[in-house]
Amino acid sequence: MSKEHPLVLAITGASGAVYATRLLQILCHADREIHLTISPSGAAVIKQELGLNIDVRKPDLDALLGYVAPWTTSPAIKSVAAGAVQRHAERVHFHAYDDYMTPIASGSFRTSGMIVCPCSGSTLSGIARAAASNLITRAAEVHLKEHRKLILVPRETPISVLQLENMHRAAQAGAILLPAMPGWYHGVDGLDSIVDFVVARILDQVDVDNALMQRWGE
């Protein structure tokens, strides 16, 4: 699948909203076209963790893309966020979570892949059972049936047997399970390093060049 095709990003109701905002900013910075959707639970987590009120039908994308964590001191991170705000009108297409008439609900709409970040347990369950109850699970099902990349980023601990079974089923169907489990070997110097480790690994899976982390052996 061509890198020129858009990417789908779904934000659901697991903890770790900061991973999603940073990922969205970097994708905009890389001039990738993004089709974005947010579940009501995802919006609730964004409000709880980031302090942003997000309307799941007409979100303030400037606020979402311009978010900078209060602990961030890096001028580079702030610059990427500011740049993402300037670029999103051309790069980000938003779809309501229950709108099945959008392009990403159909396999005939070509994409380079889909990322669910963070991925809640209920979203994982719906994907693993092919039980689409909203646009997010429908789009994920489309990516599996079309044999395109589907990256699921769960953030849960401990993990129940049922969740493990759902992960196994999703992986068997072709999904890539990429839990938000940051490493500590890349010269961690603050919380931004932890966030960027996970975001870098996601970007690697969708072939977006990045230098967010110090790679092993480099």
Protein Blocks (a to p, Z undefined) as FASTA:
>chain_A
ZZkbccdddddfbehilmmmmmmmmmmmnopacdddddfklmmmmmmmnopacdfklccf
klmmmpccfkbmbfklmmmmmmmmmmmmmmpccddfklckbfklpfklccfbdcdddddf
klmmmmmnopafbfklmmmmmmmmnopacddddddddddfklmmmmmmmmmnopacdddb
ddfknopabjklmmmmmmmmmmmmnopacffbccehZZ
